[in-house]
Amino acid sequence: MDLLLDKLQSSLGSRYRIERELGGGGMSKVYLAEELGLRRKVVLKVLPPELGVVLSAERFEREVQLAASLQHPHIVTLLASGSADSILYYTMPFVEGESLRARLDREHELPVPDVVRMLIEIVDALSYAHAHGVIHRDIKPDNILLSHGHAVITDFGIARALSAADEKSRLTGSGISIGTPAYMAPEQAAAERDFDHRADLYSVGVLAFELLTGEPPFRGPTAQAVIAAHMTRTPPPVAELRPSVPPELAAIVGRCLEKRPADRFQKTADLLAALQAVGGPGITTTRASATAPPPASVWPLPRVLGYFAVAGAVLLAAAWGLRTLLGLPDWFFAAAVILLALGLPIVAAAALAHNRRITGGAGYRTPAGIPRRLTLRRAVTGGVAAFSGLGLVTAGYMGMRALGIGPAGTLMAAGTLKARDR
């Protein structure tokens, strides 16, 4: 056993017998244990030792009491909490079944009726918790367990405790972070002190997006990049990635993912009612909505290539004119030709992928990896970014030439020759 587990077992030996480690997240280690007095299996969650520095055992137990009072069929209740040699822990019932993360990893995308049913159960539990003044702060597939086909939320027990620790860590510099970047609301990611239950509704939107499309709306190489995306970028419409999603459901997900809390559902009960309306009897994947945006249309490949040819001719004419009139370097026009040549197969592939998504019907499964990210919108955005980059590079080159800087500078600009020198 590792040192933490060895220390924990020696402290809890009279009450719990730790059997094995189940894994853990960023804020805890998770063990399967037997509560010796009642001979039942429990999940033992151990918080990081640094939390004991900024949060006393008394404050920890006081903060989790409210979470322990939550009694709802879709919330994993908190059984006990305490401290063992300055190590904070709490216990929950052991739930037979798998996590929503495990099912999502296995199936990639979930059937729409299953998604709607699970969202109703999750939001129903959140509505109950919010009414009792408890915000979860970390809704994600890892914190949703599937018990006999029903969704139950776990880790309500540490929301208030971590919040209390976070307030103190701002003074001590411990740097405790609450939440998971991929699922954080913008105001939560910005470390605002007064964010409310609407941050949970944003996380529900991220969760729904991932259940329907197989991936969260934003990814990045670092946590900072993901947080920046949540704060500045607009996610692609769900219907663009999976056209079989009912327009009503896609509109609900989009509203949950609004950057401003005031633009989301203002009450958790309102979100619950909207989901229940979508999940009513006879739900299909083709129902129309008077208020929902129309579904995406097919773009025939000849039409896309025609538009590309027109745009390419305009860009090349502009590049030739700018090179002639402004004296731009010869490689400027060549670079524009190369960018267009590289963009042609990308645009064609994006058009084909878009049309397959539109015409594939309810049984179509969007492939993973690059094909999933290949959309017409991203292809056009990438082209604009590429030519913008070419413009910036050329502007920098011309500036260096005019100022006599580096190999781009002329002899006259550098002062080596004068205008009348032979």
Long-range contacts (C-beta under 8 A, 24 or more apart in sequence): 4-29, 4-46, 4-49, 4-87, 5-31, 7-84, 7-85, 7-87, 8-46, 8-84, 8-85, 8-87, 8-89, 11-84, 11-85, 11-87, 12-84, 12-89, 16-42, 16-44, 16-91, 18-44, 25-142, 25-143, 25-180, 26-177, 26-180, 27-158, 27-162, 27-178, 28-158, 32-94, 33-91, 35-79, 35-91, 40-93, 40-94, 41-93, 41-94, 42-79, 42-91, 42-92, 42-93, 42-94, 43-91, 43-92, 43-93, 43-94, 43-95, 44-89, 44-90, 44-91, 45-89, 45-90, 45-91, 45-92, 45-155, 45-157, 45-158, 46-87, 46-88, 46-89, 47-87, 47-88, 47-89, 47-158, 47-161, 49-86, 49-87, 50-174, 50-176, 51-88, 51-162, 51-165, 51-176, 52-83, 52-86, 52-87, 52-88, 53-172, 53-174, 54-165, 54-168, 54-169, 54-172, 54-174, 54-176, 55-88, 55-161, 55-164, 55-165, 55-168, 57-82, 57-83, 57-86, 57-88, 59-161, 59-164, 60-88, 60-161, 60-164, 63-160, 63-161, 63-163, 63-164, 64-90, 64-157, 64-158, 64-160, 64-161, 66-132, 66-133, 66-134, 66-160, 67-134, 67-156, 67-157, 67-158, 67-159, 67-160, 68-157, 69-132, 70-128, 70-129, 70-132, 70-134, 70-156, 72-124, 72-125, 72-128, 72-129, 73-125, 73-150, 73-152, 74-121, 74-122, 74-124, 74-125, 74-150, 74-151, 74-152, 74-153, 75-125, 75-128, 75-129, 75-152, 75-153, 75-156, 76-145, 76-152, 76-153, 76-154, 76-155, 76-156, 78-156, 78-157, 81-157, 88-161, 90-157, 90-158, 92-154, 92-157, 95-145, 95-147, 95-152, 95-154, 96-147, 96-148, 97-145, 97-146, 97-147, 97-148, 98-145, 98-146, 99-141, 99-142, 99-144, 99-145, 99-146, 100-141, 100-142, 100-144, 100-145, 100-146, 100-151, 100-211, 101-140, 101-141, 101-142, 101-144, 103-146, 104-141, 104-210, 104-211, 104-214, 108-214, 108-365, 108-368, 109-211, 109-212, 109-213, 109-214, 109-242, 109-365, 109-366, 110-211, 110-212, 112-212, 112-244, 112-245, 112-246, 112-249, 112-283, 112-285, 113-279, 113-283, 115-208, 115-211, 115-212, 115-249, 116-249, 116-275, 116-278, 116-279, 116-283, 117-279, 118-144, 118-151, 118-211, 119-204, 119-207, 119-208, 119-211, 119-275, 120-272, 120-275, 120-276, 120-279, 121-150, 121-151, 121-152, 122-151, 122-153, 122-204, 122-207, 123-204, 123-268, 123-271, 123-272, 123-275, 124-272, 125-152, 125-153, 126-153, 126-197, 126-200, 126-201, 126-204, 126-268, 127-268, 127-269, 127-271, 127-272, 129-156, 130-197, 130-200, 130-268, 134-159, 134-160, 135-159, 135-196, 135-197, 135-199, 135-200, 136-200, 136-203, 137-162, 137-163, 137-178, 137-179, 137-188, 137-199, 137-200, 138-178, 138-179, 138-180, 138-183, 138-203, 139-183, 139-200, 139-203, 139-204, 139-207, 140-180, 140-182, 140-183, 140-203, 140-206, 140-207, 141-207, 141-210, 141-211, 142-180, 144-207, 181-223, 181-226, 181-227, 181-230, 182-206, 182-216, 182-218, 182-219, 182-226, 183-207, 183-216, 184-227, 184-230, 185-230, 185-261, 186-230, 186-231, 186-259, 187-261, 189-227, 189-230, 189-231, 190-231, 195-261, 196-261, 197-268, 198-261, 198-264, 198-265, 198-266, 199-261, 200-268, 201-256, 201-264, 201-265, 201-268, 201-271, 202-256, 202-257, 202-258, 202-261, 202-264, 204-256, 204-271, 205-253, 205-254, 205-255, 205-256, 205-257, 205-264, 206-257, 208-249, 208-252, 208-253, 208-256, 209-235, 209-238, 209-253, 209-257, 212-238, 212-241, 212-242, 212-245, 212-249, 212-253, 213-238, 213-241, 213-242, 213-366, 213-372, 214-366, 214-368, 214-372, 215-372, 217-257, 231-259, 236-375, 236-377, 236-378, 237-293, 237-296, 239-293, 239-295, 239-296, 240-296, 240-357, 240-375, 240-377, 241-357, 241-366, 241-372, 241-375, 242-357, 242-366, 243-295, 243-296, 243-357, 243-358, 243-360, 243-364, 244-285, 244-286, 244-361, 244-362, 244-364, 245-285, 246-278, 246-283, 246-284, 246-285, 246-286, 246-287, 246-289, 247-287, 247-288, 247-289, 247-292, 247-293, 247-295, 248-274, 248-277, 248-278, 248-287, 248-289, 248-292, 249-278, 250-292, 251-289, 251-291, 251-292, 251-293, 252-278, 285-362, 286-362, 295-358, 296-354, 296-357, 296-358, 297-358, 298-354, 298-355, 298-358, 298-359, 299-351, 299-354, 299-355, 299-376, 300-355, 301-348, 301-351, 301-352, 301-355, 304-347, 304-348, 304-351, 304-376, 305-347, 305-348, 308-343, 308-344, 308-347, 312-340, 315-340, 315-387, 316-340, 326-398, 328-394, 328-398, 329-394, 329-397, 332-390, 332-394, 335-390, 336-387, 336-390, 339-383, 339-386, 339-387, 339-390, 343-379, 343-382, 343-383, 343-386, 346-374, 346-379, 346-382, 347-376, 347-379, 347-380, 347-383, 349-374, 350-374, 350-375, 350-376, 350-378, 350-379, 351-376
